Amino acid sequence: MRMPGVWMGFRRLSILDLSAAGHQPMVFGDGRYTLTFNGEIYNFRDLRARLGEPQLASSGDTAVLGTLLATLPVEQALERLRGMFAFAFWDAEREELLAARDPFGIKPLYYRHNADGSLWIGSELKAVHRLSGSDSKTSRQAVAQYLRWGAVQAPETLFEDIKCLPPGHLLRWKQGKLVIKRYFTPAWPSQDDWVADPAEQRRLTRETVLSSVQAHLVADVPVGVFLSGGLDSTLMTACMKHLGQSDIQAFSIGYSDDAGVPDETDAAEQTARHYGCRFVRERVSAELLESKMDRYLQQLDQPTGDALNTWLVSEVAAQHVKVTLSGLGADEWFGGYNYMQLARLADRALLAKSPIGAVTGSLVQLLNNRIPQGIKGHRAWKALFYAAGGAGQSTAEWHAHARTIMPEADLRALMNLRADEPDAWTYDTPERNHLLAHLSDRAPGSWLNQMLLLETETYLANTLLRDNDATSMAHSLELRVPLVDREIFTLAGRIPPDNKLNGRGGKRILRDAMADLLPEWIVNDRKKKTFTLPLMKWMRHPCWKDRIHDTLRAKACRERGWIDPAASDRVLERYEKCAVNTKAAWPLSQAVWQLFVLEGWAQRHL
């Protein structure tokens, strides 16, 4: 749709109001306002009723959102929304564009503010980059962020002049000038507002989780679920069944016999039978995965080390449904990651946070650099390392240690960073530094809550949510995350930290509150389940070995200048020489995979 000086376009995945009346861009106010909107507003029926049941052209949520934005100041409208969204709203009378992204970053939004004042925005980085043409310059800092954390950190992207609007932010463009402000800042209360009574904690948790899942089931098409062998996806399935969903389709990805790691799809099938689901799985082999890589890299919006599993299961699900639920968010808000138990040990041991901890921490770091990788990976050594201060002396340092993919020394070597260019390896952003500076204000009285807020604004937003949206939408599948919801976030802040993570494990309140809805093998299983493709072994397969060599030793890669060719060759050779089942193979395989995805993405998108 073209307006004076403005172009707006939209490619629709029809979920609500499947008729032509739901098409976008959608016009309001006798042509004054135009809206394009990606996402779902789950409380749109309640909002419609509060608007007085106006006569709208469409029965879906887009019509309600547009009417709300045309009726209320944008900050008030945003406060009323429950859902995932990124939208652009043009006011022709004021010649002003408003764009916003949901509070936690479920839906993406990219923009470029040009030198002449014009603005380009889109839900995919590659769309904005295509408008930019050869004018966009790649960002050395973003490459460093990707290698360090496994993903580029918002608001940065792989291109210096294209930015990602951070979660919970509002963009206002008028007469060539751009103003960005934050409308939602995640924060949790102090101990005074925690729910003390365990029975009340369980009641609130049960009601809030069921309510959120119920809200996320709104659709005019069937809704399926991703199902693995762990708690989070089982919880989604259990809630769907409890809420009266009679025909649930569950989807899972497993491995062929050559994987060398456990295949959890049998456990997922057991859970599916327990709830009477129709179960669909695909078992992937090294050869099958390699045959899909060209399409995966082409559809990848930004390089990432963490998205392939979701892309694969989304491909399976998209053959049957348009919408699926995921249990994403439980680990980030209820303390489900294994490294959090190590941080809990460091907090309780006191040595790590004491002045002596700075000395003992340096000593165990030196020792850590010299001992075999097999010892480094042992649980006892990890516990000693954290307790002695090796991972740092603060919540922020523990979190950074756990989330670091590539140590700084390896990063410097791969990027051939010189001492006289310090800014080139600045893999942190001002936004992260601001978060660290205000962490204790936003989560007072609890190291765990501070850790979970760090997860919310870094790994959850910049890796998990970003990648899940990009890889599911690549298959025209809408992925919904009921546990990443403002009501769930508020609940998590009111649950005392010891009832989220304690000696019995993480996510305790979820297990306790929903125990009667879950199979006993899920309730009693304390081991954290992670879905990880067996790339450590598969990359030794001849078809993978040839592909990786061709990619990392291609002329384009050598001339691109991102990675030092000699350093890249050393990493590849070390990985190929080490025994595949040793602890040393894991970090080396991660490094090779990161480099392969980065260059594979560049060859297809630059």
N, C-alpha and C positions, 0 to 999 in steps of 0.2 A: 504494500500500500504506500502510495506517495502523497505527501503533503508538502506545502511550500517549504523547501529547504530540509525536508525530513523524509527518510525512507524507513519503513518498518516491514519486516517479514517474519513469517513463523511457519514451521513445519510441525504439524499436529500429530500427537499420539492420543487418540480419543479414549478417554477413561470415563468422563462424566458428560452427559448429554451428547450422545453419539451422532446427533443430527447435524445438518449444516448450520443450524443456529449457534452451535458451539464453536464455529471456526474463528480463527484469529488472523490478523489484528481485529479487535472488537471496538466499536465506536460507541460513545456515550455523550449525553448532553447535547443532542442535535448536532453532532459533529465536532464539538469543541474538544473532546477528550478521545484519545486512542490508546488502547492497552495491548501489549503483548506480555504473556505470562507463562512461565514454565514452572510446573509444580502442582500441588494440590492444597486447597484450603479445606481442612477436614471439618471445621465447624461452620461451613458456609450456609447450611440450612438454618442454624441458630441465628447467624448474622442476618440472613434474609428476613427472618421473623422480626428481629430487632429494628430493621429498616422499615417495618410496616408492611411487609409482603408486597413490595412494589411490582408492577407489571414489567417484567424483564423479557427480553427477546429470547434468552436461553435459560434452561433450568439448571445449568451447571454453576461451578464456583467462579469461573471467569467473570460472568455477568455480575455476580455479587461483589467480587473484588473491585471491579471497575466502578460500580455504583458507590461503594464505600469510599474509594479514593476521590470520586467526584463530589462527595457529600461532606467529608470530614477533612480536617488538616491531616497531612500524611502521617505524622507521628502518632496521632490518635488512632488512625486506621491500622497502622502496624501493630499497635498494642493489642488490638482485638483479634489478630489472626492466630489461628492454631494450624500449623502446617509447614510444608516445605515450599519455598518459593524463591524465584528471582523474576523481577518484572521491570518493564519500562513503560512509563505512563506519560504521554505527551499532552500538554495543555496548549492548544493552538492560540487561545486568546492571550495568554501570558507569554507564549513562546518559551515554554519552560519544560524540560524533561526531568522526571523523577525516576530513579531506579533504586531498587533495594534488594537485599538478600536476606534470607531467613536467619534467625538468631544464631544457629550453630553451623551453618554452612552446608546444608544438605544439597542445595542446588547452587550451581556455580554462576558467576557473572564476570566477564572480562571486558576491559575497556581500554581505549587509547585516546588520549586527549592530544590532538594534533597542534602543531605550531600555529596554524591559522585559526585556532579556537574551535574547530569542528571536533565532533566526538563520534567514535565508533564503539558500539557495545555488542556483545553476543554471549551466548551460553557456552560456546566452545572457543578455546584459544585459537584453534586453527582457522576458524571463521574470521576472527579479527586480524589474524596474521595474513590471511589471503587478501583482505582489503588493503593491508599495509604494503604488500608486494615485497620487493627487494629492499625497501626502505627500512625494514626492521633489522636491528642489530641484536645478535645473541648476547646474553649476559653471562660473563665469566663468574660473577658472584652466584648466579642461579645454578650453574654447573657445580660449583663448590657445595651449595646447599643440597643439591640432589645426591652427590656422592657422600656427604656427611650424614644426612638424615634419611635418605631414601626417597625424598620428594622435595620439590621446590617449595619454599615457604611463602605463603601469602603475606603481603600483596605482590611479591615478585613473581615473574614467570620467566621462561627461557629467553624472552625478548625484553631488552632494556626499556622499550617504550610502550609495552603492553602490560597492564597491571590486572591483578585479580582483586575485585572488590571483596574485602574481608567479611566474614560472617557478621551479622547484626549491624551492618552499615547502610547508610542512605546516601545516595549520590544525587546532587542537584546541579543541572546544567542550564545556564541561561545566558544568552548573548555572548557565547564563547567562553564564559567563565565557569569553572568547575569547583564545587564545594562538596566535600565528603565529611560526614559526621557519623558518630556511632550512636545508634538508638537503643541498643541492648548490650549490656555488659554482664557476662556471667559472674555471679557472686553468690556465696553461701553465708548463712548467718553464724553468729557465735554460739557457744554452748547454751546460752540462755534460751535459744529457740529450738534446741534439739528436742525430739520427742523422747521422754525418759522411760515411759512404760512400754515394755516389750510387746505386750498384747496389742497396744495401740499402734506400735510400729508395724506389726504384721498386718493389722487391719488396714491401715493407710496404704501400705505397699500393695496389698492385694487389690484394693479398690482402684488405686491409681493406675496400676499396670493393666488391669482388665479394661478400665475406661479408655486408656490410650489405644490399646489394641482394637477395641470396638470402634473408636473414631477412625482408625487407619484402615478399617475394612470398607469404608464408604466408597462405592464404585458401581458403575453400570455394566461392569464386566467381571468375570470370575477372578478371585484373588488366591494365589498360591503361596507357598512358603519354601524358603531354603532350609534344608534339614541336614544336619551333620550328627555326630555322635555325642555332642556336648549339651550343656545346660541351656545356652541362650536360644538356639533355634528350637530346641524342644519346648522351651517356655512359650515361644510364639505359637507353636502348634497346639500346645495344651490350652492356651487362652482361646484360640480360634474354635477348638472343639467345645470348650466350656460355654462359649458365647453362641453356640447353636449352628456353627458351620458344619453342614452335613456331608459335603463333598469336597474334601481338602486334597489338593494336589501338592505333593512334596517332592523336591528336587535335590539331587545330591551328585557329587563328583567323587570318583574313586580312582584307583590305580590298577594297572595290569600287574601280572605276576613279577615283572622285572623291576618293580619299583624299589624294593629294598626297605620300605617303610610300611607300617600298618595301614590297611585300607579300612576306614571307618564306615563305609557305606553299609556293611552288614549290621552294625549297631544302629545306623540311621533307619535301615529297613525294619529292624525290630521295633523301634519307636513308632515308625509309620503304621505297622500292624497294630500296635497298642491303641492307636487313636483311629484306626480304620481309614487311613489315608490311601489315596492312590499314589504309589511311589514310583518315581522315574529316576533312574541313575544312568550315568555314563562312566565307564572305566577308560581312563586315558593311558596310552603307552607313550614311550619316548618318540616313536615314529609318528604317531598320530598328532602329538603336540607339535612336533617340528613342522608337520605339514600345515598347521594352522598359523604359524608364527608370522607369515607375511601379512595376513589379514589382521592379526592382533596388533602388530606394530603400526599398520596403516590406520587402525581405528583408535589407537592410543592418543589421547589429546595432549598429554605431557608425559615425559618419561617417568617411570615409577618402578620400584622394585617389588611392588606389593599387590598388583591388581590382576594377575593372570588367573588366579583361582576363581574370582568373581566373574571374569569374562567368560570362563568355560561353563560355569554352572548357569549363567544367564543365557548362554547360547542354547542350552538344553531346555530351560524353562520357557524361553520365548517361543518354542514350538508348540506350546500348550496354553499359555496364559499371557496376559498383557501386564499383570501386576503381581508382584511377590512381596512377602514380608521377610525381613531379616532381623536377627537378634542383636545386631550391632548396637553398641552403646552400653551394654551391661558391664563389660570390663572397665570402661572408662569412668563410669559414675558409681560403681559399686565395688571397685577394688579387685578385679579378677585376674590381673596379670601376675605371673610368677615373680617378677623382679620386685613387686611391691612387698612381698614377704621378706625379701632381703633388705629392703629399705626399712621395714618394720623392725627387723633385727638390729640394724644400725642405729635406729632411733632409741631402741630400748637398751642397747649395750652401753650407751653413753660415751664410750671411748671415742667413737668416730666423731662426735660433736665437741669433744674436749680439746684444749690446747695441745695435749699430748697426741691427739688424733692426727694433727697435721704432720707430726714426725713419723708416727707409725704408718700413716697413709702413704707417705713418700717411700718408706722402706718396702711396704708390700707392693707398691707400684713397680719399684725396681726389680723385686723378685718376680713379679708377674711377667715382666718383659723377658725373663731368662728361663722360666720353667717350661716344660713341654706343654703343648696345647691340650693334651689329654688331661693334664692336671688342672689347667685353667677352667676346663669345662665341668669339673667335678663339683657336685653340690657343696661338699664340705669346704673346698677352697673358695667358692663364691661367697659362702657365708662368712668365712674368715676375712676375706677381702673387704666386704662391706663393713663388717663390725670393726675392723681396724682402721677404717677411714680411707681405704684404697679407692672407693668410688666417690669420695668427696665428704664434705662435712655438713651439707645442707640438702634440703629437699630438691632444690633446683639442680644441684650437682648430681644427686642420685638419679634424677630423671634424665639428665643429659647423658650420663654414663650408660643407662639402660637403652636409650633410644639412638645412640650413636651407631651408625652402620660402618663408617670408615674412620679410624682414628686420624687425628690431625697430621701425624707424621706421614702416614700412607697417603693422605690427601695431598699434602705438599709435594711428595715425590711424584705422584701421578700427574699433577697439574704443572709440575716444574715451576713451582712458585719461588720467586726470589725474595730475599729479605727486604729489598727496596720497593716492593709492591705489596704492602700489608693489606690494602683494601681488597685485593683480588681474592683473598681467602677468608674474607669476612662472611662466614656462612650464617651468622645471626642477623636478624632484622631489628630495626628500632622498635617494632611492635613487640617482639619477644622480650627485648630488654625492658620495655615499659611494663610488660606483664610481670616480669621477675621483680621489678622494683615495687609493685603494688600487690604482690601475691599474698602477703600476710594480712593486708586490709580486706582483700576479697574472700579470704577463707581463714578467718581468725581462729586460733586455738587448736589447729589440727594439721599436722604435717601431711596426713593422708588426703584431706580435702584439698590442700594446696597441690599435692601431686596430681590429684584428679582434675583440678582446674588446668594444670599444665597439659595434661593429656587432652583436655577438651579443646584447647586453643592451638595445639600443635599437631600431634599425631592423628587425633580424631578428625580435625578439620582439614588439615593439609594433605593427609594420606588416605585415611579410610573413607571418609565421606566423599571426597573429591574423586577418588578412584572408583568407588562403588557406583557413583552416578554415571561417570564417563563410560565404564565398561558395560553396565546394564543398558544404558540408553543406546549404545552401539548396536544392540540387538533389538531396539524398539521395545524394551522391557522397562517398566517403571518399578523401581525398587524403593520400598517404604521401610522406615526404621522406627517402629513405635516406641522404642526405648530412648530415642533421641528426640525428646519432646519437652516443652517448657514445663509441663506438669510433672513429668518424671524428674526433670532437673531439680525442681523445687523440692520434691520428695527426697531425693538423694541428699540434699543439703540438710534436711531435718533428721535424717537417720544418724545416730551417733557413730563415729568412725569404727569403734570396736564391734559394732553389729554389721558393718560392711566387710571388714577384713579383721580376722583374728587367728588364733592358733589353729582353728579348724579349717581355715582356708578363706578364700574370697567370696564375695557375692552371697554372704551368709543370709542376709535378710530376704533375698529373692528365693533362696532354697526353703527357708523356714516359712515364709508367708504363702508360698504356692505348693507346699509339699504334697498336699492331697490331690493336686492336679497332675503331678509328675510321676513317672514310673520310678519305682524304688531304686533301680540301677542308676538313675540320674541323681536322685536325692542324695544317695550315699557315696557317689563318686566325687572324690575331692581333687582328682587330677585334672589340671587345666588342659582342655582340648584345643589344639590349634590345627587349622587346615593349611598344611604346607606341602607344596608340590615337591616331589623328590628330585629336584634339579641337580643336587649335589652329585647324584649318581648318573642321572640321565645325560648330563652334559659331557660324560665320557663316551656316550654312544657315538659311533662313527658319523652318523648323519648330523648330530649336534656339533661334534668336534670340527667337522669341515665348515659348517655354517659359522661358528664362532671365529675360526681362523680367518675365513673369507671376510667377515665383517670388521674385525679389529685390526687386520693387516691390509685392509683395502687402502688404495691411494687416497680416497676421499677422507678417510679417518686420519691418515698420517698428515694430511695437509690442513685439516680443519683447525688444528692448533689448540683444541681443548685439553687433550691428553698427551703426555710425553710418550712417544712410541716405544722407547727403550723400557720405560717403567711399566707400560702396559704389557710388553712381552715378558718381563720378569714375573709379573703376577700370573699370567697365563701359564708359563712354564712351571712355576711353583705348584700351581693347582694340579697340573697334569702329572707331576712327579709324585705327589703325595698319595698315600693309600686312601681310597675313596671312603672307607668306613671310619677313618680317624677323625678326632676332633679338629685337627688342623685343616681338614678339607672344608669344613663349614664356612669359616670366614673367608677363605680363598674363593670358594664357589660363589659366595655373596658378591665379592668384589668383581669376579668375572661376569656374573650376571648383570650387575649394575652397569659395567662398561659396555656389555653387549646390547642391552636395551637402549642405553643412551645413544650409541652410534647407529643402531638399527632405526631408532626413531628419527634421528637427524637425517639419515639417507632418504627417508620417505617424506619428510615434512619441510626440509629446508631447500 
